[in-house]
Amino acid sequence: MRQSLGKEQKTFTLVVKRLDPGTRTFVEKSFQVEADHFTCVLDILIAVKEKQDHTLSMRYSCNMGICGSCGMVINGKPRLACETNVYSLGSETIHVGPMEAHPLLKDLVTDFDEFFANHRSVKPWLVRDDTDEQFRAEKEYHQTHRQVDYFLDFAHCIKCGLCVDACPVSNTNPHFVGPQALAQAYRYNSDSRDQGEEERLDSLDRMDGVWGCEFAGACSEVCPKGVDPALTIQQLKIDIMKRRLTGRVNPDKRAR
Ligand code: FES
């Protein structure tokens, strides 16, 4: 049943929004494409590139929702092209365009330099006073299941940039650090092995940090991995206020 359903082919119209390098204006180019019930948007883009227009540019790698490379706007919403089933869109016309909160390089390919600079700015690694664990195996930092639960949901970020593209603040304020970086700050702050929480909270206690977030929630809505950046940002705000009032930060995370 599943196999025969998959073999049914239907024709869709793919409309690609592209920047004309000559006039520096966006133009739309349409292609007729065949798809079955298992075809994703990335499949039809690859088919167009191979058979109809070799100049079409998009970025992808894993084709399985892991690498985070294939983010683009599909029918008005930031999505992963490899995770978006063509039939699930409920339309015979599929509009694709580049993400708008990231600078455009070509066609559907955007520049992630700024995105990764923001990511690095929150020190998304374990900050330690001692580094013995790197050199002495017996110094491994063991964690209980409970301690892992504090951060695991937020560790699934694949850095696809969809949350930044959906965020109304990132789209209007280029200095805002953005939902992805803030979610990763919270992920490491919540890790019992980390000692960088105070430093991160200090650096994010500003209008271009956590206080820039207007809690639209669009970041969490588009996240393909369920990271829920909006929740983490509100939690960071609470942690900053707790620290201001009590001088303590997140003492529970080290509880076993
Ligand atoms: Fe890797 Fe889509 S190609 S996430």
Boltz pocket constraint, residues with backbone or C-beta under 6 A from the ligand:
constraints:
  - pocket:
      binder: B
      contacts: [[A, 59], [A, 60], [A, 61], [A, 62], [A, 63], [A, 64], [A, 65], [A, 66], [A, 67], [A, 68], [A, 69], [A, 70], [A, 71], [A, 80], [A, 81], [A, 82], [A, 83]]
      max_distance: 6.0
